Amino acid sequence: MEFKNLIVDIQKPIAIVTVNRPKVLNALNLETVGELGAAFTMLEANPDVRAIIMTGSGEKAFVAGADITEFRGKTSPEMLPFAKKGHDVARIMESMGKPIIAAINGYALGGGCEMSMACDMRFAADTAKFGQPEILLGLIPGMGGTQRLARLVGLGIARELVYGGEQITAQRAYEIGLVNHVFPAAQLMEETKKFALKLAAKPSHALKMAKLAMNYGFDLSLDNALMVETQCFAQCWSHPDLEEGVAAFIEKRKANFHQD
Ligand code: COA
């Protein structure tokens, strides 16, 4: 599948999705948001791909937000589909079985920070900057930032970032739990690939069950969340990886997963 604003590079068993609009710091226009949805849907269906990295083109930006040039002269009803589309793509990312790591190589502002939060984990270059600067435009986050940021870092710090609109460093993002790891910029992709390959080597059905249990359970009451976990746990017995993993343990050998 060809994309106008993305590069999708499949390096079996991982894939790298690069937002490729460097002249505008990889800002997300509506077309790019749609392409992201199509790319993740395609990668979910590709059995050669077991883990995905999302990044931005060039050295300056991961994604510097929604494309502000598309905001001019619009009306409220015209902008509803934009937010809806962003939400739909984030939901595709969260509900698919394969893990997605954001390799944040520069500015992750507005929709960039929001898309990174729809990924399973965030690895950042030490030069990266994060923020929800929408307030500075007379706007609020519209791709999930008012909700996912609070779920990741807590409501108090999320309010500070959304109300204040200020950028924070990668180090600060690490301190508040927004990113998992910070690497020197030159090592970011290598380190992220290393980790993606580790995930790709895991039994993929169990990894999918773990992702679904955590993503679907997180917003539920504990009782309902534990019910989701129960179902996903029991589902592991529907795949040969479990039999293989248990046999390998008992026979004191390395498990040979991925017979699917
Ligand atoms: N939408 C559209 N274009 C954008 C953009 C965005 N979100 N972010 C950057 N660009 C464009 C700039 O307009 C500029 O285009 P030009 O070369 O035609 O003038 C180009 O990308 C480079 O950006 P520039 O502002 O010159 O780089 P900088 O290093 O001085 O500043 C930022 C970088 C990220 C701090 C600054 O571009 C910025 O604040 N961007 C908007 C961030 C934002 O508010 N995001 C949320 C949107 S809801």
Residues whose N, C-alpha, C, O or C-beta is under 5 A from the ligand:
A	BS01	COA	K23 V24 L25 A27 A64 G65 A66 D67 I68 T69 Y107 L109 G110 P133 E134
